[in-house]
Amino acid sequence: MTRTEQIGGVPAGLDALAQMAFRHIEAEDRGDIEATLATFEDDASFELYPCALRLSGRERIRRYYEQFFALARPRCTGYTVHGQAFGENSLTVEITVTVAYPDASRRAFRTMTVFPYGTTALRGERIYADIEFFRVIFGPLLAEMEPLRSSV
């Protein structure tokens, strides 16, 4: 069952940016790279925690989704949505993603993704997960990421 099926689609009564966050999830579930990218502002970025890495730039985010849809997404064999929360600044979704490995083993990763709202679209994603999960979904792009600067 996809994340969209578990969430039940876009909840009624949400403002435009919250609806866009749900449409982003739907586009990812369909494997539609253009619709997925259309949900981001031009200066969007991915921030990974707790490893504190950042992927930014439209071209790099496109490369991420190209490799994600081609190589990583087929390895994601199951999703369990534990909850979602939306407010005036972001949508947050907590999910367990089951990943298949070449040796036929599987591993479940508990993740939390925050979709911060920008002015006209999403500012990107903040993903909280194990580094091994990031190795699976980002592949070689993980080595190209910049360290996040401390905001403290």
C-alpha positions in Angstrom: 0.0 0.0 0.0 1.4 3.4 -1.0 1.8 6.3 1.4 -1.0 8.1 -0.4 -3.4 5.2 0.0 -2.6 5.0 3.7 -3.0 8.8 4.2 -6.2 8.7 2.2 -5.3 11.5 -0.3 -5.3 15.2 0.2 -7.4 16.1 3.3 -10.2 18.7 2.6 -9.9 22.2 3.9 -6.1 22.6 3.8 -4.5 25.8 2.5 -2.7 25.7 -0.9 0.8 24.9 0.4 -0.4 22.1 2.7 -2.3 20.6 -0.3 1.0 21.0 -2.4 2.8 18.9 0.3 0.3 16.1 -0.1 0.5 16.4 -3.9 4.3 16.0 -3.6 3.8 12.7 -1.8 1.3 11.6 -4.4 3.7 12.5 -7.2 6.5 10.5 -5.6 4.2 7.5 -5.1 3.4 7.6 -8.9 7.1 8.0 -9.8 6.3 11.3 -11.6 9.6 13.2 -11.6 8.2 16.4 -13.2 5.2 16.6 -10.9 7.4 16.0 -7.9 9.9 18.7 -8.9 7.1 21.1 -9.7 6.2 21.1 -5.9 9.5 22.7 -5.0 10.6 26.4 -5.0 13.7 27.1 -7.2 16.0 27.3 -4.2 14.8 24.1 -2.5 17.1 21.8 -0.5 17.1 18.5 1.3 18.5 18.5 4.9 19.4 15.2 6.5 19.5 14.6 10.2 21.1 13.6 12.5 24.0 13.4 10.0 23.6 17.2 9.2 24.0 17.1 5.5 22.4 19.2 2.8 21.6 18.7 -0.9 20.7 21.9 -2.7 20.2 23.2 -6.2 17.6 22.3 -8.7 19.9 20.3 -10.9 21.2 18.2 -7.9 17.6 17.6 -6.7 16.6 16.5 -10.2 19.6 14.1 -10.2 18.5 12.8 -6.8 15.0 12.0 -8.1 16.3 10.4 -11.3 18.4 8.0 -9.3 15.8 7.6 -6.6 13.0 6.6 -9.0 15.4 4.3 -11.1 17.4 2.6 -8.3 16.2 3.3 -4.8 12.4 3.4 -5.0 12.2 -0.2 -6.4 14.1 -1.3 -3.3 11.5 0.3 -1.0 9.1 -2.7 -0.6 6.8 -1.4 2.0 5.5 1.8 3.8 3.7 2.1 7.1 2.5 5.6 7.8 2.4 6.2 11.6 1.1 9.7 11.5 1.0 13.2 10.0 0.7 16.7 11.3 0.2 19.8 9.3 0.3 23.4 10.4 0.8 26.9 9.0 4.6 26.3 8.4 5.0 22.6 7.3 3.6 19.1 6.9 5.3 16.4 8.9 4.9 12.7 8.1 6.3 9.8 10.2 6.8 6.6 8.2 8.5 3.2 8.4 10.1 2.3 5.1 11.1 -1.3 4.4 14.1 -1.7 2.2 15.2 -4.8 0.3 18.9 -5.7 -0.1 20.6 -7.7 -2.8 21.1 -10.6 -0.4 17.3 -10.9 0.0 17.4 -9.4 3.5 15.1 -6.5 4.4 15.4 -3.7 6.9 12.8 -1.4 8.3 13.7 2.3 8.8 11.7 4.7 10.9 11.7 8.1 9.3 10.3 11.5 9.8 10.0 14.0 7.0 9.2 17.7 7.3 8.0 19.5 4.2 8.5 23.2 5.0 6.3 25.6 3.1 7.9 28.4 1.1 6.2 31.4 -0.5 4.7 29.6 -3.5 5.8 26.0 -3.1 7.8 23.6 -0.8 11.2 24.8 0.4 12.4 21.2 0.3 12.5 18.4 2.8 14.1 17.8 6.2 14.5 14.1 6.7 15.3 12.4 10.0 16.5 8.8 9.6 19.4 6.4 10.0 22.5 7.1 7.8 22.0 3.7 6.1 18.6 4.8 4.9 20.2 7.8 3.4 22.8 5.7 1.7 20.0 3.7 0.1 17.8 6.5 -1.1 20.5 9.1 -2.0 23.1 6.7 -3.4 26.2 8.4 -4.8 24.7 11.9 -4.2 25.3 11.4 -0.5 29.0 12.0 -1.1 28.2 15.3 -2.8 26.3 16.8 0.1 27.5 19.8 2.1 27.7 19.8 5.9 24.9 21.8 7.4 26.1 24.9 9.3 25.0 25.0 12.9 22.1 27.4 13.6 23.0 27.7 17.3 
